[in-house]
Amino acid sequence: MASLLGIDNGLTVTKAVVFDIDGTQLSVARRRVPQSMPRPRWVERDPAGLWTATAEAIREAIALSGRPAEDIRAVAATAHGDGVYLLDRDRRPLRPGILSLDSRALDLVAAWRQGPLFEKALALTGQTPHVSAPSALLAWLKAEEPETFAAIGHVLACKDWLRFCLTGEVGTDRTEASTSFTDVRTQIYSAEALELFGLSELGSALPPMLGSGEIAGAVTREAAEATGLVAGTPVAAGLHDVTASALGIAAHRPGCVGIVAGTYSINEVVSEAPRTDPRWFCRNAIEPGRWNSMSISPASTANYDWFLDRLCERDQKAAIEAGQSIHAVLAGEMEAAFARPSTLFFHPYLFGSPHGDAASASFLGLHGWHDRSDMLRAVLEGIAFNHRTHVDALRDGFPFESAMLTGGGSRNPAFAQLFADVLAMPVSVPGTEEAAAFGAALCAGAAVGLYASPLADPRDLSVVTRTFEPDARRAAEMNERFGLFTRLAEAMKPYWLELEAIGAASPGRP
């Protein structure tokens, strides 16, 4: 029986998922991948450790699938986008990989913003640079680690490093290639883009670009020994995880907004013509002649995870001991909090925001009679409101009337209903839990002819999808609260830089 392997590497966990060719998930295995934060704003990890953890997850997923490795017809990977993983000219890791949560290039990007570069980059590449963009990180390395920069042989993204470990082949795909250095009109690498960022010498270091559903190599004997895969198994080029998630929830198509509520607030729309705006990235879609516009900030359910870790630690331990989900344990608190009026708001900017890199999180309207449930409501509302900020931006440029939602929170019906009410539109949640891994599996299947293309989804979505309709009364209430949420954020803008300055001057700051 034929099956497919999709690899999904996030910012903290790497996953291997085996799917039947009809889209049924057969098994999943996970491994945590430690992050290193050696300095303020630096977020890195060891490439060799990442590969070891992924190989272990693959071996376990194969064992759990109940099918032999010989049944796996093809493999593809997706992983966190942006950031950089560098190889030297001998194709060995040059330094720790830099993750997309890294913000060491903050000052450099701020300087770029003051000059003409932002406007030029938007017109040429379809996006303005951000602190973890390959353009910003490579420019930072050139200025701050010149010896490392001079030794660069290959510039890879995270999933490209994993595919290199599987196949020994250097390459990337169309979606990942467009994170910094492609012309938004031609959708291919641009020497002008490299020159714009002062990186012309890296032209030969950019990896060859393939289609996401093209074969990029085959599993080597060494990789087979590490993973349990069969040597020679075809490996597809794969794709950027934002695009993989949209593909996995059937949202990688015009007329629909795909929403990923994960570490990042990801909101994306596919179009048949490029449209640029500083509020979103206009990047390559899977197919030539289509574009994927993404409005993104690192301000989604990572805030919920922080809340659970800081204020629900005892409950989490008790839930684990009882074999329960902490989300189910808190469901009653959430329901009670949403049933009563609240003055409490939360700006979910613990790790970033749509309002610039200096923004920080805050509770506003907090009183002595509020309890943990009110704070939890504010956190969840704040996450949904932040997604609406991005969705409203995309509404200005693209027509759509419905949303597809994925991410850890999407499996909670109350959370999905909150999104429907906040966005005032139907929100559908597909039943496939590992959406990004399934997006990768679709590319793997297309590469070996099991599907006509990565967009040829074999699932019966009418059966596996649940749709949440907005409640008119709640939608009106949420619209008023969103307006105040937005005005409060605007009012805070002048003070965020002052707050950061105080923190930078504090004694004992590393």
Secondary structure as the mmCIF struct_conf table of DSSP 4:
data_model
#
loop_
_struct_conf.conf_type_id
_struct_conf.id
_struct_conf.beg_label_comp_id
_struct_conf.beg_label_asym_id
_struct_conf.beg_label_seq_id
_struct_conf.end_label_comp_id
_struct_conf.end_label_asym_id
_struct_conf.end_label_seq_id
STRN STRN1 SER A 3 ASN A 9
BEND BEND1 LEU A 11 THR A 12
STRN STRN2 VAL A 13 ASP A 20
TURN_TY1_P TURN_TY1_P1 ILE A 21 ASP A 22
BEND BEND2 GLY A 23 GLY A 23
STRN STRN3 GLN A 25 ARG A 32
STRN STRN4 SER A 36 SER A 36
BEND BEND3 ARG A 39 ARG A 39
TURN_TY1_P TURN_TY1_P2 PRO A 40 ARG A 41
STRN STRN5 GLU A 44 ARG A 45
HELX_RH_AL_P HELX_RH_AL_P1 PRO A 47 SER A 65
TURN_TY1_P TURN_TY1_P3 GLY A 66 GLY A 66
BEND BEND4 ARG A 67 ARG A 67
HELX_RH_3T_P HELX_RH_3T_P1 ALA A 69 ASP A 71
STRN STRN6 ILE A 72 ALA A 79
BEND BEND5 ASP A 82 GLY A 83
STRN STRN7 VAL A 84 VAL A 84
STRN STRN8 TYR A 85 LEU A 87
TURN_TY1_P TURN_TY1_P4 ARG A 89 ASP A 90
BEND BEND6 ARG A 91 ARG A 91
STRN STRN9 PRO A 93 PRO A 93
BEND BEND7 ARG A 95 ARG A 95
STRN STRN10 GLY A 97 ILE A 98
TURN_TY1_P TURN_TY1_P5 SER A 100 LEU A 101
TURN_TY1_P TURN_TY1_P6 ARG A 104 ALA A 105
HELX_RH_AL_P HELX_RH_AL_P2 LEU A 106 GLN A 114
BEND BEND8 GLY A 115 PRO A 116
HELX_RH_AL_P HELX_RH_AL_P3 LEU A 117 THR A 125
BEND BEND9 GLY A 126 GLN A 127
TURN_TY1_P TURN_TY1_P7 VAL A 131 SER A 132
BEND BEND10 ALA A 133 ALA A 133
HELX_RH_AL_P HELX_RH_AL_P4 PRO A 134 GLU A 144
HELX_RH_AL_P HELX_RH_AL_P5 PRO A 146 ALA A 150
TURN_TY1_P TURN_TY1_P8 ALA A 151 ALA A 151
STRN STRN11 HIS A 154 LEU A 156
HELX_RH_AL_P HELX_RH_AL_P6 CYS A 158 THR A 167
BEND BEND11 GLY A 168 GLY A 168
STRN STRN12 THR A 172 ASP A 173
HELX_RH_AL_P HELX_RH_AL_P7 ARG A 174 ALA A 177
TURN_TY1_P TURN_TY1_P9 SER A 178 SER A 180
BEND BEND12 PHE A 181 PHE A 181
STRN STRN13 THR A 182 THR A 182
TURN_TY1_P TURN_TY1_P10 VAL A 184 THR A 186
BEND BEND13 ILE A 188 ILE A 188
STRN STRN14 TYR A 189 TYR A 189
HELX_RH_AL_P HELX_RH_AL_P8 ALA A 191 LEU A 196
TURN_TY1_P TURN_TY1_P11 PHE A 197 GLY A 198
HELX_RH_3T_P HELX_RH_3T_P2 SER A 200 ALA A 205
BEND BEND14 LEU A 206 LEU A 206
HELX_LH_PP_P HELX_LH_PP_P1 PRO A 207 PRO A 208
STRN STRN15 MET A 209 LEU A 210
TURN_TY1_P TURN_TY1_P12 SER A 212 GLY A 213
BEND BEND15 GLU A 214 GLU A 214
STRN STRN16 ILE A 215 ALA A 218
HELX_RH_AL_P HELX_RH_AL_P9 ARG A 221 THR A 227
HELX_LH_PP_P HELX_LH_PP_P2 LEU A 229 VAL A 230
TURN_TY1_P TURN_TY1_P13 ALA A 231 GLY A 232
STRN STRN17 PRO A 234 ALA A 236
STRN STRN18 LEU A 239 HIS A 240
HELX_RH_AL_P HELX_RH_AL_P10 ASP A 241 GLY A 248
TURN_TY1_P TURN_TY1_P14 ILE A 249 ALA A 250
BEND BEND16 ARG A 253 ARG A 253
TURN_TY1_P TURN_TY1_P15 PRO A 254 GLY A 255
STRN STRN19 VAL A 257 ALA A 261
BEND BEND17 GLY A 262 TYR A 264
STRN STRN20 SER A 265 SER A 271
BEND BEND18 GLU A 272 ALA A 273
STRN STRN21 ASP A 277 ASP A 277
TURN_TY1_P TURN_TY1_P16 PRO A 278 ARG A 279
STRN STRN22 TRP A 280 TRP A 280
STRN STRN23 PHE A 281 ASN A 284
BEND BEND19 ILE A 286 GLU A 287
TURN_TY1_P TURN_TY1_P17 PRO A 288 GLY A 289
STRN STRN24 TRP A 291 SER A 297
BEND BEND20 PRO A 298 PRO A 298
BEND BEND21 SER A 300 SER A 300
TURN_TY1_P TURN_TY1_P18 THR A 301 THR A 301
HELX_RH_AL_P HELX_RH_AL_P11 ALA A 302 LEU A 311
HELX_RH_AL_P HELX_RH_AL_P12 GLU A 313 ALA A 322
TURN_TY1_P TURN_TY1_P19 GLY A 323 GLY A 323
HELX_RH_AL_P HELX_RH_AL_P13 ILE A 326 VAL A 329
TURN_TY1_P TURN_TY1_P20 LEU A 330 LEU A 330
HELX_RH_AL_P HELX_RH_AL_P14 ALA A 331 PHE A 338
TURN_TY1_P TURN_TY1_P21 ALA A 339 ALA A 339
BEND BEND22 ARG A 340 ARG A 340
STRN STRN25 PHE A 345 HIS A 347
BEND BEND23 LEU A 350 PHE A 351
TURN_TY1_P TURN_TY1_P22 PRO A 354 HIS A 355
TURN_TY1_P TURN_TY1_P23 ASP A 357 ALA A 358
STRN STRN26 SER A 362 LEU A 364
BEND BEND24 GLY A 365 GLY A 365
TURN_TY1_P TURN_TY1_P24 GLY A 368 TRP A 369
HELX_RH_AL_P HELX_RH_AL_P15 ARG A 372 ARG A 395
TURN_TY1_P TURN_TY1_P25 ASP A 396 GLY A 397
BEND BEND25 PHE A 398 PHE A 398
STRN STRN27 ALA A 403 THR A 406
BEND BEND26 GLY A 407 GLY A 407
HELX_RH_3T_P HELX_RH_3T_P3 GLY A 408 ARG A 411
BEND BEND27 ASN A 412 ASN A 412
HELX_RH_AL_P HELX_RH_AL_P16 PRO A 413 LEU A 423
TURN_TY1_P TURN_TY1_P26 ALA A 424 ALA A 424
BEND BEND28 MET A 425 MET A 425
STRN STRN28 VAL A 427 PRO A 430
BEND BEND29 GLY A 431 GLY A 431
BEND BEND30 GLU A 433 GLU A 433
HELX_RH_AL_P HELX_RH_AL_P17 ALA A 435 ALA A 447
TURN_TY1_P TURN_TY1_P27 VAL A 448 GLY A 449
BEND BEND31 LEU A 450 SER A 453
TURN_TY1_P TURN_TY1_P28 PRO A 454 LEU A 455
BEND BEND32 ARG A 459 ARG A 459
HELX_RH_AL_P HELX_RH_AL_P18 LEU A 461 VAL A 464
STRN STRN29 THR A 465 PHE A 468
HELX_LH_PP_P HELX_LH_PP_P3 GLU A 469 ASP A 471
HELX_RH_AL_P HELX_RH_AL_P19 ALA A 472 ALA A 504
TURN_TY1_P TURN_TY1_P29 ALA A 505 ALA A 505
BEND BEND33 SER A 506 SER A 506
TURN_TY1_P TURN_TY1_P30 PRO A 507 GLY A 508
#
